[in-house]
Amino acid sequence: MFWYDMGMEESILVIVKPDGMVKGLAGYVLTRFEATGLRMVAARMAKVTRELAVAHYYHLREKPFYEELIRFIMGEFDNNQDNVLAFAFIGENAVKKARAIAGATNPEEADYRTIRGSLGRVTTKGIFENVVHVSSDHIEGKREIKLWFWPEELTVELFPTKLAGNRKVWLEPGGPKTRTAPWPEEYK
């Protein structure tokens, strides 16, 4: 089975979060990322369920802000705006380019020329409304793309697949694998 030879390219996931969707920033965010020269290979509007949010942020489950993060990505702080826009991009130095465009996680610490620095804010309750999610590294990018997209939703075959019934599925799932812990049983 053929799949895309990444060579020196990296794959990343970019999400316009609920606060960005409420503010109508999806087009602006996409324009900024496309200007980097990265190649978009998938785009999808998605309703963020608790199951998806928990799998996406699995690596942060021990942090004190975890539950708030889950509720935020599900849109509970943005008039129940539970839709996000997810993109998969590939390209050389994709992580570095995308994180430079996004800026620091805390909007108050982000350079004013970045998306988070110019459009994000910290609420009076201390919640980071930082508009976008960007994969932290290429390992997370691969995991997150497999979590958010079915193989047929990508314009290239980035990762190995197998046939399950009449549908292609990822050979290795995109569930919450971390670099320090094995796959939980429910995601094997």
C-alpha positions in Angstrom: 0.0 0.0 0.0 1.4 3.4 -1.0 1.5 6.3 1.4 3.0 9.8 1.1 6.8 10.0 1.5 7.2 12.9 3.9 11.0 13.2 3.5 11.9 16.3 5.5 8.3 17.4 5.8 6.3 17.5 9.0 2.6 17.1 9.4 0.6 19.3 11.9 -2.9 19.9 13.0 -4.2 23.5 13.3 -7.6 24.1 15.0 -9.6 27.4 15.0 -10.9 27.1 18.6 -14.5 28.0 19.6 -13.4 31.6 20.6 -12.0 32.1 17.1 -15.1 30.7 15.5 -17.4 33.0 17.6 -15.3 36.0 16.5 -15.4 35.0 12.8 -11.7 34.5 12.5 -11.5 31.2 10.6 -10.8 32.8 7.2 -8.1 35.1 8.7 -6.4 32.2 10.5 -6.4 30.1 7.3 -5.0 32.9 5.3 -2.1 33.4 7.8 -1.3 29.7 7.7 -1.5 29.4 3.9 0.9 32.4 3.6 3.6 30.2 5.2 3.8 28.0 2.2 2.6 25.0 4.1 0.4 22.7 2.1 -3.2 22.1 3.4 -4.1 18.4 3.0 -7.4 18.4 5.0 -10.0 20.7 6.4 -13.0 19.8 8.5 -15.7 21.5 10.5 -16.2 19.4 13.6 -18.4 19.4 16.7 -16.1 18.7 19.7 -17.5 16.0 21.9 -16.2 15.3 25.3 -14.8 12.0 24.0 -12.8 13.9 21.3 -11.7 16.6 23.7 -10.4 14.1 26.3 -8.5 12.1 23.6 -7.0 15.3 22.1 -5.8 16.6 25.5 -5.0 13.3 27.0 -1.3 14.3 27.6 -2.5 17.1 29.9 -4.8 15.0 32.0 -2.7 15.5 35.2 -2.6 19.3 34.9 -4.8 21.4 37.2 -6.4 23.2 34.3 -7.3 20.0 32.4 -11.1 20.1 33.0 -11.3 23.8 32.1 -9.4 23.0 28.9 -11.8 20.3 28.0 -14.8 22.6 28.6 -13.1 25.4 26.6 -12.5 23.3 23.5 -16.1 22.0 23.7 -17.3 25.7 23.5 -18.8 25.9 27.0 -17.3 29.3 27.5 -18.3 30.7 24.1 -22.1 30.5 24.1 -21.9 26.8 23.5 -20.1 27.3 20.2 -19.0 23.6 20.0 -17.8 23.8 16.4 -14.2 24.2 15.5 -12.4 24.2 12.1 -9.6 21.7 11.9 -6.8 21.7 9.3 -4.0 19.3 8.5 -0.9 20.9 7.0 2.3 19.4 5.7 5.6 21.0 4.8 9.2 21.5 5.7 9.6 22.8 9.2 5.8 22.9 9.5 5.9 22.9 13.4 8.3 25.8 13.6 6.5 27.8 11.0 3.0 27.2 12.4 4.0 27.9 16.0 5.7 31.1 14.9 2.4 32.3 13.3 0.3 31.2 16.3 2.5 32.7 19.0 2.9 31.8 22.7 0.0 29.9 24.3 -0.6 32.7 26.7 -1.9 35.6 24.6 -0.4 38.2 27.0 3.1 36.7 26.4 2.7 36.2 22.6 4.3 38.6 20.1 1.7 41.2 18.9 2.3 40.1 15.3 1.1 36.5 16.0 -2.5 35.3 15.9 -2.6 34.8 19.7 -0.8 38.0 20.4 -3.1 40.2 18.2 -6.4 38.3 18.6 -6.2 36.4 21.8 -6.9 37.5 25.4 -6.9 36.2 28.9 -10.3 36.5 30.5 -11.0 38.0 33.9 -11.3 34.4 35.1 -7.8 33.6 33.8 -8.9 31.6 30.8 -6.7 31.7 27.7 -8.8 32.6 24.7 -6.0 32.0 22.3 -7.9 31.4 19.0 -5.9 28.5 17.6 -4.4 25.1 18.5 -1.2 24.1 16.8 0.5 20.7 17.2 3.4 21.0 19.7 5.7 18.8 17.6 5.6 16.4 14.6 4.9 13.4 16.9 1.8 15.2 18.3 0.9 16.4 14.8 0.8 12.8 13.5 -1.3 11.6 16.5 -3.7 14.6 16.3 -4.3 14.3 12.5 -5.2 10.7 13.0 -7.5 11.6 15.8 -9.4 14.4 14.0 -9.5 13.0 10.4 -10.4 9.7 8.7 -7.9 8.6 6.1 -10.2 9.4 3.2 -10.5 13.0 4.4 -6.8 13.7 3.5 -5.8 14.6 0.0 -2.6 12.5 0.4 -2.0 9.2 2.2 0.2 10.5 5.0 0.2 7.4 7.2 -0.3 3.7 6.7 -3.9 2.5 6.6 -5.8 -0.8 6.6 -9.2 -1.8 5.5 -11.8 -2.4 8.2 -15.0 -3.6 6.5 -15.6 -1.1 3.6 -13.6 1.8 5.2 -10.0 2.7 5.5 -8.7 3.2 9.0 -5.4 4.2 10.4 -3.0 1.2 10.9 -1.9 2.8 14.2 -4.8 4.7 15.8 -4.6 8.4 16.6 -5.8 8.0 20.2 -4.1 9.4 23.2 -0.6 7.8 23.0 2.0 9.7 24.9 5.7 9.4 24.8 5.8 8.2 28.4 2.8 5.9 28.7 1.4 3.0 26.6 -1.9 3.1 24.8 -4.9 2.8 27.1 -6.8 -0.4 26.5 -9.9 1.5 25.1 -7.8 3.0 22.3 -6.0 -0.2 21.2 
